Amino acid sequence: MRIRTFHARTMSEALELVKTELGQDAVILDSRKVRGSNGEDYFEVRAAIDTDNETFRTNSRPSTQPGPLLNLQDEINEIKNFLSLLVSTKDCFAQLHQHKALAEVYHHLIMQGLDEKKVYILLTKSVHLMGKEVHDKKVVVTTFCKQLMREIKTADPFENLPRTQNGLPAIYTFIGPTGVGKTTTLVKLATRLKMQSGFKVGVITLDAYRIGAYDQIRKYMEIIDLPLMTAQNRDELGFARRQMKECDLILVDTVGRNFLKETNVNELANYFTGMETVYNLLVLSASAKDMDLSRTIQLFGSLDIHGLIFTKLDETLNYGNIVNQLLRYPYPVTFFGTGQKIPEDIVKATKKNIVRLIFPVKRSNTSIWEN
């Protein structure tokens, strides 16, 4: 890899130098505004070009399985596409550094943990809509939030309760890595669906791996007076479903295991193979690292995800990793877990409270959450 540093009076000129010297495949490493010895300001841009890029393309071969080389090639292609975007919108890129309001919003979003490429794309769209109002920070924030809300999806998975052709209730599974709060989330929603919505709720647990897992959920079901059955394979799950045919819906608590191992995901998928009207809700921790969340969503993609639930929002201060997943993947977010209290600490996800995660409301009498 060859790295060069460029200096120019404007960001546009610096990007032109990058394009001329290193070509279209160059990658911007960083940029900043500096003051020279003569007292004049100028832009400094560091860029790099992969000198082994042609060799990599020649030696790589297509694979039917996604491996490290394909993932690396995807990342390289994403960087190239982003660089092309930077060059084609160089005037907007320059504005991000020249205008105080834009720069402050940009850096706030990056500090919140949002993906830099996603932020740039959304701010670029916002700049085109704002025109001369780009100097007004309130207008910048409002326009950005409108763009963000257009890109993300929310959904209520229990708004309609379908049944199978044979009249059996729909199954809603709570899937995800170990330790994210699947059981607690299920109990919160089961209580809410019974007490607030008046639904007849059945619960099935597949979790026979953890010591005391059945006892824990059994105690909860006794308190809220809901039927509970266990299943350790697909046939037992089908039997339990038929036994609960009078219910409006069935919530299924799944196995807590290390799902970074693809074999564990496949084993879980076998429970539901060939079953009608099964909706998978992927439960994720808001305190997890951004790339860990992304990898988990990719691994569970084979189960046909119908919605995301983020828990442990009370255990982190930055929520950019949540927004990143909503921008990267087509899945809607459904609920947020905001604490340990059952059933209070769960709220329906809305676009407004997602925006408030990254731009918190400062008024003490205004809650970040809407139900």
N, C-alpha and C positions, 0 to 999 in steps of 0.2 A: 504494500500500500504506500502511495506517495502522498505526502501532506504538504500543502502550501498555505502561506498566509498572504492575504491581499489587503491593500489599503486604498481607500478612495474617499472622495469628498461626500458621496451619497451612497446609500445602500444599493440603489439601482446600478450605479457604476461598478460597485464591488461585485455584484452578481454577474454583470456582463464580463468582468475580468475572469471570474471563475469559469463561466461558460466558454470563454475564448481559450484560456490556458489549459483547462482540464477536460473540457467537453461536457456533453449532456449526462454522462454517467457519474459525474462528480457528486459527492455527498457533503453537505454543509455540516461541519462539526460544531461550530459555535460562532457567534457574532457579538460585537459590542461597539459602543461609541466611546472613543478615547480622545484625549486632548494632546496635541503635539507640542513640541518644545517652543514653537512659534506662537502658541496660545490658541491656535485654530483647532476646531473639532473635526474629526474624520472617523470613518467606519473601518473597523478591522474585522475581517472574516477569515476563519480557518476552514479549509475545504480539503477533501481527500478523494483520491481516485484509486480503485482497486486494480492494481497492475496485473493481478492473476485472474481477472474476471473472465477473459477469453478462454484460458486454460480450464477453468471450472466448468464453463458451459460445454466445452468439447468433451471433457472426461466424464461428465455426469450422464447417467442413463435413467430413463423413466422407470418408476417403480410402482407396483400396485399397492404397496404399503407405505403410509406416510412415515418417513424416517428423518433423521437429523439433517441429511443433505437437502431433502425437499423442503423442510421447514426453513433451513438457511436460505435456500433460493427464494422462498416466499418472502422472507424478511428483506432480502436484497431488492426484490422487485417492488416491495412496498416503499423502501427508501428511495428508489429511483422515481417512482410515481410521485412521491412527496417532493422530491427535488424539482421535477418537472412543474409541479404546481407552484413551487416557490419562484421559479424563473418566469412562469407565465403570469404570476400575480405579484411581480417584484415591487410595483408601486405600493400595493397594500402592505407587503412585508416591511417596506421602509416606513410606512405610517405607524406600524406597531411600535417602532422605536422612537419616532419623532414626536408623536402626540402623547402627552402625559396621561390622559384619560385611558387611551387604548393600552398603553404600556402597563399601567397599574392593574387594569382588569386582566390582561394577559398574564402577568406575573402572579396575580392572586390565584388564577385558575391552575397554573403550573404548581404552585405551592400546595394547592388542594389535592394534587395528585392526578389531575386529568392528563390524558395522553396529549402530548404536545402537538402531534399531527392533527388530532381531532379538534383541538382548541383553535389551531390556525385556520382550519377549513371553515369552522363556524364563525370565527371572527372575520374572515375574508368575506363571507356572505353578508355579515352584519355591516361591514364598512360600505359595501355597495348600496345597502338600503338606507344608511344614515346620511350620506352626503356631507353637508357642512356641519351637521350636529356631532361629528366625530370628536369634538372637543369636550362634549358634555358627558361626564362619567355616568350619570344616571341614565342617559339615553343609551350609552354603550351597553350597560348592564341589562337594561330592559330589552334591547334589540337582540343581544346574545341569548338571553333566556327564552325569547320567542323562537329563535332558531333551534335551540336545544330541545324545546318541547315538541317541535315538529319532527325531530329525529328519533325520540324515545317512545316506547310503548308501555302502557299500563293496561291491566285487565283484572276483572273480578271473575275468577274461575267458577264461582258458585252462583253467578247471576242466572244461569239457566241450568237445570239439572236433567240431562237426557237419560234415557234408559236404553238397554239393549233391545234387539228385536224380540227377544223372549221376555221382555219386561223386567229384567234385572236392573238394579240400581247401578249408576256409574261409580267407578272406582277412581279415587284421587290418591295417588301415591306421594309419599314424602321421601324423596331420594336425596343423596348427597354424602359427602365425606363424614367420617366419624367426628363427633365432638362439635358439630355445628348447631345442635339443638333441634333435631328433627322431631323427637318425641315431645318436647316441650311445646314446639310450634303446633304440632297436631292437637295436643290437648287444649291449647288456647283457642284454636279455630273450632274444635269440636264443641267446646263450651259456648262459644259465640254463636255458632250455627244453631245450636239447640235453644239457648236462652233468648237470643235476639231475633233469630229468623224463624224459630218454631219448627225446624226440620227434624225428622227422625234420622238420627245419625248412627251408623254402625261403625265399629272399629275392628280392624284386623292387624295383628302384629306378626311380622316375619322375623323379628329380632330374637333369635335363639342363641346368639353368640355371646352376648354380654351377660355376666353374672348379675342376677337380680333385675334384668331388663323387663321381663314379664311382670314381676311383682310391682315394679314402679308404675307401669302403665295401668295395671289392674287396679291399683289403689285409686288412681285418678278416675278411672271409669266408674268405680263404685261410688265415688263422691258425686259425680255429675249424672249418675244413673244411666249409663250407656252400655249397650251390649258389646262384649269383647270376645273375639276368637283368635286362635293362633293358627298359623299355617307354615309348614316347613318345605313345601314344594308346590308346584303349579296345580296339581290335582286337589290338594288340601285347600288351596286358595279358592279354587272354583267351587268346592263344596261349601266353604264358609260364606261365599257370596250368595249361593242359593239359599242358605239358611237365613240370610238377612234380606230376603227378597222384599219384605215389607218396608224396609228403610227407604228414605229418599235419596241417600247417598252413603258411600262407604269410604272411610279414610283408612289408608294402609300405612303403617309404620314399618319402614324397611330396615335392613341389616346395616349396622354401623361397622364399616370396614375401610381398609385403605383402598380407595378407588383410583389411586394413581396407577394401580395394577389393572391393566385392561381386562384380565381374566375375571376379576371380581365384578366388573361392570357387566360382562357377558353372563355371568352366573345370575346376577340380579335380573337381567333382561329375560332370562328363561322362565321366570315366574309368570310373565305376562304375555308370552308368545301366543299369538292366535286369539287373545281375549278381546272382546268388543268393549268400546266405551271406557278406555283407561286413559286417565290424564295424569301426566307426570309433572310434579312440582319439585324443582331442584332447589334445595335449601343450601344457602351459602353463608359464610360468616363475613360480615362487613370488616372485621379486623384482619382478614387474610390479605396477603400480598397480591398486588394487581395481577402479576403473571401466574400465580398459583390459581387464582379465580378463573383466569382465562383458560388455563390448561384443564381445570376441572370441567368447565362447560364443554370444552372440546371432547373430553372423554365420555361425558354423559350424553353427547349428541346422538349417539346410536339408539338411545331409548326414546327418542321423539319427545323433546322437552316442550311442555305447554305453558310453562310460566316459571319465573324465578321468585324466590323468597330470600330476603337478606335479613339475617339475625345479628344480634350483638351490636346494634348501632350505638348502644350506650358505652361500648368498650373501645371506641375510637373517636378521634377528633377530625380526621380527614375522610371525605367520602368520595373522592375522585375515582377510586377503584370501582365503586358501584356504577357510577355514570359511564365509565369506560366500557364496562361489559354491555350496558344498554346501547351504546353506540357501535360496538363491534359485532354484536349478535342480534338476530331478529326476534329474540324472545321477550315477551312483556314481563315487567315486574308486577307482582301481585300484592305482596304484603311486606311490611317491615317489622322485625322483632326489636323492641326498644328496651327490654329489660327482662328480669326474671319473674315478675309477678304474673300469676295465672288467675284470670284470663286477661287482665287489663293491658299488659304490655305488648300489644300487637295492633298495628294500624294498617288500614288499606292504603296501598301505594297510589299516590296521585302525582300528576306532573308538577303541581304546585309545590308539594312537599319535597319532591326531588330537587327542584330549583332552590328551595330554602336550605337544603343540605350544603350547597356550595356557596350560597349567598344568604347566610343566616339573618333572620329578622332580629333587629337589635332591641325592639320594644319589648320590655319585660312582660307585658300582659298579652303578648301574642305568641301562641304556640307554633312550633315548627310543624306540628302534625295536624292533619285533617282526617276525619273519619267519614 
